[in-house]
Amino acid sequence: MSGRILVVDDEEVLRLTLRTRLGSAGFEVHTAIDGEEALALLKENEFDIVLLDINMPVMDGITALGVFTELYPRLDVVMLTGFADFTTAIECLKSGAKDYLVKPIDPTELVTRMRAILRARSAELAFEKLKVYHTSVLLDDLLGSMMYTGRVIDHLLDAEGGKKTAAKAVLLNRVREMIIHVADRITRTVDSSDLGSKVICLYLDTHDIGRVVDESFERGKIFAESNGMKLVKTGKTFAAKVKVDEEKITFAIESLVMRAVEKSKKNAKLSIGMGKHPKDDNVIQVFVRSSASDEKPVRLRKILESLDGDEPTKLKEIKGDGLQLLLAQRYIESHGGGLRIEQDSDGGMLYEIYLPRESKGRRS
């Protein structure tokens, strides 16, 4: 099992001995004479384990331990101590050290302990990745889809009427109840700190954003008409090949259309379109505009800033339309883009997505 180890000790013989023994066991080993030199190496390199002597000049091991654990919380620190410092080594464990070794160090025990720590690190990292994937699937693939579907069903129910559609309405209501039930279970298992994380499972491929906007416009027209409004397309869409997760970008665009429709006044003019950023040809803009909106800017700011508090907020405490907006913002930012929402002096609202052509995305 390979791993990168930094040996920090002011005794040259011990540094060379440990380097030789660990190197012969397959580890990549670097050395430092004291805490300050070790800190300089840590700033430039990634290590799995630091073997840190307690008694050193310039910056002793106890001081260095405090600095390392604060700056590099994922780093595993193993203290090197003599019998006289045994009690101090125990205190170091309480302060964040992973383990300790007593000098003179047995070569077999040294290698065994290093391998055990690396196995534990691998297991912890695998669990963290699984947790991130699990959370991303719940939030992005399940919750987002169910929220969108639920709102579509709401509008279908509003559009249905009369005895001929009574049976259909019963079935739609049952589907809606099931969606609400599952969504409630999801929002009880995660909080706003999970939503605020930009680590997200993206399924990236090259797509034409112009086509995505056209398809979103067609569905948006139906949504607007069911609310007695009209959505038009501003200008012509154009081919813009971007490597994105198409489903998540589509969700973001159509969520803004839904919000614009639901927050607009009945006489409002609604439009959707796309363009290039005026200062950067590598940035694509997709916008949804309402000429007259009941959107409350203060409430909107609270929604978009709801993830910045010190105490995590349970997602079930965030209203449905706000949660869908936060998910849209999460999807856009995960592609390296941005969401801008502004109100003009006449009471209109502009919802604008910025999306870089070279979207790299953040994966789990």
Secondary structure, 3 states (H helix, E strand, C coil): CCCEEEEECCCHHHHHHHHHHHHHCCCEEEEECCHHHHHHHHHHCCCCEEEEECCCCCCCHHHHHHHHHHHCCCCEEEEEECHHHHHHHHHHHHCCCCEEEECCCCHHHHHHHHHHHHHHHHHHHHHHHHHHHHHHHHHHHHHHHHHHHHHHHHHHHHHCCCHHHHHHHHHHHHHHHHHHHHHHHHHHHCEHHHHHCCCCCCCCEEEEHHHHHHHHHHHHHHHHHCCCCCEEECCCCCCCEEEECHHHHHHHHHHHHHHHHHHECCCCCEEEEEEEECCEEEEEEEEEEECCECCCHHHHHHHHCCCCCCCCCEHHHCCHHHHHHHHHHHHHHHCCCEEEEEECCCCCEEEEEEEECCCCCCCC
